[in-house]
Amino acid sequence: MPDAPPGEAAAAPSRPSARRLPLTPLVCALLLALAASVPVAVGVGAAGVPFDAAMGYLWAGVSGGSIAPDEVSAYTIVWELRLPRALLAAVVGAGLAAVGVALQAMVRNALADPFVLGISSGAAVGANAVLIFGAFASLGVWALSGAAFVSALAAMGLVYAVARSAQGMTPLRLVLTGTAMYYGFSAITTLMVFAAERGEAARSAMMWLMGSLGGATWATLPIATAALAGALAYLALSARRLNALAMGDETAAALGVDAERFRRALFLLTALVTGALVAVSGAIGFVGLMVPHAARMLVGADHRRVLAVAPVAGAVLLVWVDVASRTVLAPVELPVGVLTAVIGVPCFLLLMRRRGYTFGAA
């Protein structure tokens, strides 16, 4: 097999890992951390609801217990605002991490993340049309997420049409097309922000563009959860094919994997899931880039192991990042994407400096 170009990921999954951690204890520890993180995220926030009272309201909501009339407002904050937000943070973090794993194998590029295809910037065009110009007002509460998802699908179709060639959809052509579309859609959203007549509308648009879970509701959870469940199920069943694809098309063909057909399926899956997640959370970067590499560093490059670790790690990470976004400068809320970048940049640089680590293998 010819040498991979510089910057391309996917060292062969058979490459031995230097210090691979036992998988089961690590996954159990991450699941326990996630189970503990969600209640903590529900219990803290800018509103003056004591932690023990918040836990009482949470239990009342779960068990169907009653609350006093003077506690209705505090209960609403906990049950209708904080809990769906914490759960959505976990779902989005897991989804972005899983999609990042799939994309890095699909395009064999260490810098691939859920936004490399231009889907997120395409979704931003539809979201900005709602936030700035009031488009799709007839959809009511579904206007923002609906417009973002539809424009994400349109971006997906455009990227696919341009990236497709007589030779098929090659990784390099897909990355270059997605990158070009990303900058094109970003330019459109920037122009829309500058054209906004109301400063508050422009601020809301910028907040969404940098990632925010402030719009989380019980109604948005099922869509994102269904997208995550479908993605995890398909990727888990395709882990061996991901291993083969990561080693190159020639190797994949020798192992009985139709690389072109599998890449099309992965493109459709990652685009749909990214569109669904971005529609409810905005553009949250670095999770899909950083978490897959961290998972490989811990458990090796075998996608069966990486896919067991990365989604849970992404969920834990984004739950705590969202907590920080609500509390660091309370009552002002910081964009989640800004904090993921603040955390992700130094962590990624440290990962690059780690002795013995190459992108795609621990």
Backbone torsions as a table, in degrees:
resi	resn	phi	psi	omega
1	MET	NA	133.5	-179.9
2	PRO	-64.2	154.1	-179.6
3	ASP	-63.6	142.6	177.7
4	ALA	-73.4	145.6	177.1
5	PRO	-62.6	156.8	178.8
6	PRO	-58.1	141.2	177.5
7	GLY	88.3	-10.2	178.8
8	GLU	-84.6	144.1	-172.1
9	ALA	-82.7	-151.5	163.6
10	ALA	61.5	59.4	162.8
11	ALA	-60.2	151.0	-175.9
12	ALA	-58.8	135.6	-179.8
13	PRO	-59.5	-18.0	179.6
14	SER	-78.9	-9.4	179.4
15	ARG	-62.8	130.4	-175.4
16	PRO	-68.4	147.5	178.4
17	SER	-92.7	139.3	-175.7
18	ALA	-67.6	-50.8	-177.3
19	ARG	-136.2	67.1	-176.0
20	ARG	-74.7	127.8	-178.9
21	LEU	-81.1	151.2	174.4
22	PRO	-59.0	132.7	-172.0
23	LEU	-70.1	-50.8	-173.1
24	THR	-60.9	-49.1	177.7
25	PRO	-60.7	-36.7	-179.7
26	LEU	-66.3	-45.4	179.6
27	VAL	-64.6	-40.8	178.1
28	CYS	-62.8	-41.1	179.1
29	ALA	-64.1	-41.2	178.9
30	LEU	-66.6	-39.3	178.0
31	LEU	-65.0	-39.9	176.3
32	LEU	-64.4	-40.5	178.0
33	ALA	-62.8	-39.7	178.2
34	LEU	-66.7	-43.3	179.8
35	ALA	-62.4	-32.5	178.1
36	ALA	-81.9	-30.7	-175.0
37	SER	-70.4	-38.8	-176.7
38	VAL	-62.7	-49.1	177.0
39	PRO	-60.7	-38.1	178.1
40	VAL	-63.6	-41.8	178.5
41	ALA	-62.4	-34.9	177.6
42	VAL	-70.8	-31.3	-173.7
43	GLY	-83.8	-12.6	-178.7
44	VAL	-118.7	151.8	179.7
45	GLY	168.6	176.7	-177.1
46	ALA	-70.9	-31.3	179.5
47	ALA	-68.6	144.6	-175.3
48	GLY	-78.8	63.3	175.6
49	VAL	-108.2	113.0	-179.7
50	PRO	-57.1	150.4	-175.1
51	PHE	-60.5	-44.3	-178.2
52	ASP	-66.5	-35.4	176.4
53	ALA	-66.7	-39.9	178.6
54	ALA	-62.1	-38.8	178.2
55	MET	-66.7	-34.7	176.6
56	GLY	-65.9	-42.3	177.6
57	TYR	-66.0	-37.7	178.4
58	LEU	-62.9	-43.5	178.6
59	TRP	-65.7	-38.3	178.6
60	ALA	-63.0	-39.3	179.1
61	GLY	-68.7	-39.4	-179.0
62	VAL	-71.1	-42.4	-174.4
63	SER	-90.8	-7.9	-178.0
64	GLY	78.9	22.9	179.7
65	GLY	-73.5	172.7	-177.6
66	SER	-101.5	158.1	176.8
67	ILE	-132.4	159.6	-179.8
68	ALA	-73.0	152.2	-179.1
69	PRO	-57.3	-34.9	-178.4
70	ASP	-77.4	-1.5	179.9
71	GLU	-105.8	6.1	-175.5
72	VAL	-62.5	-43.3	-177.7
73	SER	-64.9	-42.5	178.8
74	ALA	-66.6	-39.4	178.0
75	TYR	-62.8	-40.0	179.2
76	THR	-62.6	-40.4	178.5
77	ILE	-60.3	-44.1	-176.5
78	VAL	-73.0	-49.4	-170.4
79	TRP	-84.0	-36.5	-174.9
80	GLU	-95.6	-19.4	-177.6
81	LEU	-113.7	-57.2	-172.8
82	ARG	-73.0	-43.4	-176.4
83	LEU	-65.7	-50.0	177.5
84	PRO	-62.5	-30.1	178.6
85	ARG	-68.6	-43.8	178.5
86	ALA	-63.8	-41.7	179.2
87	LEU	-66.8	-39.7	178.6
88	LEU	-66.2	-37.1	176.4
89	ALA	-59.6	-42.9	179.2
90	ALA	-64.2	-43.4	-178.6
91	VAL	-65.8	-45.9	-178.9
92	VAL	-66.4	-42.6	178.4
93	GLY	-60.8	-43.9	178.5
94	ALA	-64.6	-42.2	-178.8
95	GLY	-65.7	-44.5	179.3
96	LEU	-63.2	-39.6	178.9
97	ALA	-65.8	-43.7	-179.9
98	ALA	-64.6	-43.1	179.0
99	VAL	-65.5	-37.0	176.9
100	GLY	-60.7	-41.5	177.0
101	VAL	-59.7	-47.7	-177.8
102	ALA	-64.4	-41.9	-178.0
103	LEU	-66.2	-41.1	-178.8
104	GLN	-64.7	-31.9	173.9
105	ALA	-76.4	-37.8	-175.0
106	MET	-65.3	-45.0	-176.6
107	VAL	-102.6	-0.5	179.2
108	ARG	50.9	49.1	-179.0
109	ASN	-135.7	126.3	-176.1
110	ALA	-67.7	-19.7	-177.6
111	LEU	-95.5	5.1	-179.3
112	ALA	-73.0	139.1	174.2
113	ASP	-145.6	177.3	-175.3
114	PRO	-59.3	-10.4	-177.7
115	PHE	-105.9	3.3	-177.1
116	VAL	-69.0	-21.7	-177.8
117	LEU	-85.9	-2.1	-178.5
118	GLY	80.4	5.7	-177.8
119	ILE	-68.6	-40.8	-177.8
120	SER	-65.8	-42.3	178.8
121	SER	-69.1	-29.9	173.9
122	GLY	-66.2	-41.6	176.4
123	ALA	-62.0	-33.1	-178.7
124	ALA	-64.5	-30.5	178.8
125	VAL	-62.5	-47.2	178.7
126	GLY	-66.3	-40.1	179.8
127	ALA	-64.5	-42.4	179.1
128	ASN	-65.8	-33.7	177.5
129	ALA	-61.0	-34.3	177.8
130	VAL	-75.9	-48.9	-173.8
131	LEU	-69.1	-35.4	-173.8
132	ILE	-96.3	-42.5	-173.5
133	PHE	-108.7	-2.6	178.0
134	GLY	71.1	25.3	-179.9
135	ALA	-67.9	158.1	177.3
136	PHE	57.1	30.9	-178.7
137	ALA	-60.8	-24.7	-178.9
138	SER	-66.1	-16.7	179.6
139	LEU	-81.6	-6.0	177.8
140	GLY	62.1	-129.9	-175.8
141	VAL	-67.8	-16.3	179.8
142	TRP	-91.1	2.5	-174.8
143	ALA	-60.3	-48.8	-175.0
144	LEU	-65.5	-55.2	-177.0
145	SER	-67.4	-36.8	179.7
146	GLY	-64.9	-45.8	179.7
147	ALA	-65.9	-38.9	179.2
148	ALA	-63.9	-42.2	-178.1
149	PHE	-69.4	-41.8	179.7
150	VAL	-63.3	-43.3	179.8
151	SER	-70.2	-28.5	174.1
152	ALA	-65.7	-41.2	176.9
153	LEU	-64.2	-39.4	177.6
154	ALA	-63.2	-41.6	177.7
155	ALA	-63.8	-39.9	178.5
156	MET	-59.7	-45.8	179.4
157	GLY	-62.8	-39.3	179.7
158	LEU	-67.1	-44.9	178.9
159	VAL	-61.2	-43.1	-179.2
160	TYR	-63.7	-43.1	-178.0
161	ALA	-63.7	-38.9	-178.5
162	VAL	-77.4	-39.5	-175.6
163	ALA	-74.0	-22.9	-179.1
164	ARG	-71.0	134.9	178.7
165	SER	-139.9	-179.8	178.8
166	ALA	-63.3	-27.4	178.7
167	GLN	-86.8	3.1	-177.9
168	GLY	99.4	-164.4	-179.1
169	MET	-104.3	89.8	-176.5
170	THR	-77.0	154.1	-179.6
171	PRO	-58.0	-44.3	-177.6
172	LEU	-64.8	-43.5	-180.0
173	ARG	-64.5	-37.2	179.4
174	LEU	-66.7	-44.2	179.8
175	VAL	-64.2	-45.4	-178.2
176	LEU	-65.2	-41.2	178.7
177	THR	-65.0	-46.6	178.9
178	GLY	-60.8	-41.0	178.9
179	THR	-64.2	-44.1	178.6
180	ALA	-62.1	-43.1	178.9
181	MET	-65.2	-36.6	178.1
182	TYR	-57.1	-48.1	-179.3
183	TYR	-68.1	-36.0	178.7
184	GLY	-65.1	-48.0	178.9
185	PHE	-66.3	-36.2	178.0
186	SER	-63.0	-38.0	177.9
187	ALA	-64.2	-39.6	178.8
188	ILE	-63.9	-44.8	179.8
189	THR	-65.0	-35.6	177.7
190	THR	-64.2	-43.3	177.5
191	LEU	-62.3	-38.3	178.9
192	MET	-64.0	-39.8	178.7
193	VAL	-64.4	-43.1	179.7
194	PHE	-67.4	-26.7	-179.6
195	ALA	-82.9	-7.5	-177.5
196	ALA	-64.0	132.7	179.5
197	GLU	-84.3	-24.0	-178.5
198	ARG	-109.2	127.9	-178.5
199	GLY	-62.2	-34.9	-179.3
200	GLU	-67.2	-35.7	177.7
201	ALA	-65.4	-42.0	178.1
202	ALA	-64.7	-38.9	178.8
203	ARG	-64.7	-42.5	178.3
204	SER	-62.3	-40.0	179.2
205	ALA	-64.5	-43.4	179.4
206	MET	-66.3	-37.1	177.5
207	MET	-61.7	-43.5	179.3
208	TRP	-66.0	-40.7	-178.7
209	LEU	-63.4	-29.5	-179.8
210	MET	-93.7	3.0	175.8
211	GLY	93.4	124.6	178.7
212	SER	-155.3	139.0	175.8
213	LEU	-105.8	14.3	-177.5
214	GLY	-65.4	-21.5	-180.0
215	GLY	-92.2	13.4	-177.4
216	ALA	-66.2	133.1	175.0
217	THR	-140.0	169.9	175.8
218	TRP	-63.3	-25.7	-179.1
219	ALA	-73.7	-29.5	-178.7
220	THR	-82.2	-20.0	-176.9
221	LEU	-63.6	-45.5	-176.8
222	PRO	-59.1	-37.7	-178.8
223	ILE	-63.9	-50.7	-179.0
224	ALA	-65.5	-38.7	-179.6
225	THR	-65.9	-41.2	178.2
226	ALA	-64.0	-40.4	177.5
227	ALA	-63.1	-42.7	178.8
228	LEU	-63.8	-46.5	-177.9
229	ALA	-61.3	-43.6	178.4
230	GLY	-63.0	-42.2	-179.6
231	ALA	-65.1	-45.4	-178.5
232	LEU	-64.5	-40.2	-180.0
233	ALA	-63.6	-46.8	-178.4
234	TYR	-66.1	-44.7	-177.7
235	LEU	-66.9	-36.8	178.1
236	ALA	-62.6	-40.2	178.8
237	LEU	-73.3	-18.2	-176.0
238	SER	-107.2	13.6	-173.9
239	ALA	-59.9	-41.5	179.6
240	ARG	-65.3	-39.4	177.4
241	ARG	-67.2	-33.7	175.1
242	LEU	-63.9	-40.5	176.2
243	ASN	-58.8	-44.1	-179.6
244	ALA	-67.0	-44.5	-178.8
245	LEU	-62.9	-36.4	-178.9
246	ALA	-65.3	-21.0	-179.8
247	MET	-90.6	-0.4	177.5
248	GLY	113.3	155.6	-175.8
249	ASP	-64.9	-37.0	-179.1
250	GLU	-65.5	-44.8	178.1
251	THR	-65.1	-41.4	178.3
252	ALA	-59.5	-42.8	179.1
253	ALA	-63.5	-39.3	178.7
254	ALA	-64.4	-27.1	179.0
255	LEU	-92.6	7.3	175.7
256	GLY	86.7	18.6	-179.7
257	VAL	-105.4	125.8	174.7
258	ASP	-78.8	96.7	-172.6
259	ALA	-61.5	-42.3	-178.0
260	GLU	-63.1	-47.3	-179.0
261	ARG	-66.6	-41.9	-179.6
262	PHE	-66.7	-37.3	178.9
263	ARG	-65.7	-37.7	176.8
264	ARG	-62.8	-42.8	179.8
265	ALA	-64.1	-41.6	178.3
266	LEU	-65.7	-38.4	178.5
267	PHE	-61.3	-46.8	179.5
268	LEU	-62.5	-44.5	-179.3
269	LEU	-62.7	-51.0	-176.3
270	THR	-65.7	-35.8	179.0
271	ALA	-67.3	-44.5	179.8
272	LEU	-64.1	-45.0	-178.7
273	VAL	-67.2	-43.4	177.5
274	THR	-60.1	-43.8	178.3
275	GLY	-61.0	-42.0	179.3
276	ALA	-65.2	-40.2	-178.5
277	LEU	-73.1	-44.5	179.6
278	VAL	-63.5	-32.7	-179.3
279	ALA	-62.3	-28.2	-177.6
280	VAL	-106.1	-9.4	-175.0
281	SER	-131.5	-6.9	-173.4
282	GLY	77.6	-171.0	-175.8
283	ALA	-90.1	101.0	178.4
284	ILE	-106.5	111.1	-175.0
285	GLY	-93.4	172.9	172.9
286	PHE	75.2	-24.0	179.6
287	VAL	-65.0	-48.4	-179.6
288	GLY	-72.2	-16.6	177.1
289	LEU	-89.8	-46.4	-171.1
290	MET	-81.9	-43.8	-173.2
291	VAL	-62.7	-43.8	177.9
292	PRO	-58.8	-39.4	178.1
293	HIS	-66.6	-40.6	178.0
294	ALA	-63.0	-39.3	179.1
295	ALA	-64.5	-42.9	178.4
296	ARG	-63.4	-35.6	179.1
297	MET	-63.5	-31.9	-176.9
298	LEU	-86.6	-39.6	-170.4
299	VAL	-124.0	2.7	-179.4
300	GLY	95.9	179.1	-171.9
301	ALA	-95.6	-2.8	177.5
302	ASP	-63.3	122.3	-174.6
303	HIS	-67.0	-20.9	174.6
304	ARG	-64.0	-37.3	179.0
305	ARG	-81.0	-42.1	-178.3
306	VAL	-62.3	-41.7	-179.0
307	LEU	-71.7	-16.5	174.4
308	ALA	-80.2	-26.6	-173.8
309	VAL	-100.8	-47.2	-170.2
310	ALA	-58.3	-47.0	-178.9
311	PRO	-61.6	-40.8	179.9
312	VAL	-67.8	-41.3	178.0
313	ALA	-63.3	-40.9	177.1
314	GLY	-63.2	-37.8	178.3
315	ALA	-64.2	-46.8	179.6
316	VAL	-61.5	-45.4	-178.5
317	LEU	-58.5	-49.1	-173.7
318	LEU	-72.8	-29.5	174.8
319	VAL	-60.3	-45.8	-178.0
320	TRP	-74.2	-34.2	175.2
321	VAL	-62.9	-39.8	178.7
322	ASP	-66.8	-38.2	175.1
323	VAL	-58.8	-45.6	179.7
324	ALA	-63.3	-38.4	-178.7
325	SER	-63.9	-28.5	-178.2
326	ARG	-89.2	-18.9	-169.9
327	THR	-117.4	-24.3	-174.4
328	VAL	-60.2	-45.8	180.0
329	LEU	-120.0	32.5	-178.0
330	ALA	-52.4	139.6	8.5
331	PRO	-86.0	2.8	177.3
332	VAL	-75.6	135.3	179.9
333	GLU	-101.3	129.4	178.7
334	LEU	-88.0	147.9	174.5
335	PRO	-63.2	135.9	-178.3
336	VAL	-63.1	-38.8	-179.1
337	GLY	-62.6	-30.0	177.5
338	VAL	-66.4	-43.9	-179.1
339	LEU	-69.6	-36.4	177.4
340	THR	-64.2	-34.5	176.3
341	ALA	-69.8	-41.3	178.7
342	VAL	-60.5	-39.4	178.2
343	ILE	-78.7	-40.9	-171.5
344	GLY	-70.7	-39.0	-176.4
345	VAL	-60.6	-55.3	179.6
346	PRO	-63.9	-37.3	179.0
347	CYS	-64.2	-39.4	-179.7
348	PHE	-69.2	-37.2	177.5
349	LEU	-66.3	-39.3	176.1
350	LEU	-64.5	-37.4	178.0
351	LEU	-63.3	-40.6	178.3
352	MET	-63.5	-32.8	-177.1
353	ARG	-85.1	-9.4	-176.9
354	ARG	-64.6	127.0	-176.9
355	ARG	-66.8	133.0	176.1
356	GLY	86.6	-2.4	-179.8
357	TYR	-97.0	130.1	169.4
358	THR	-119.8	147.1	-176.1
359	PHE	-59.5	126.2	179.2
360	GLY	100.5	-10.0	177.9
361	ALA	-148.2	144.0	-179.9
362	ALA	-87.6	NA	NA
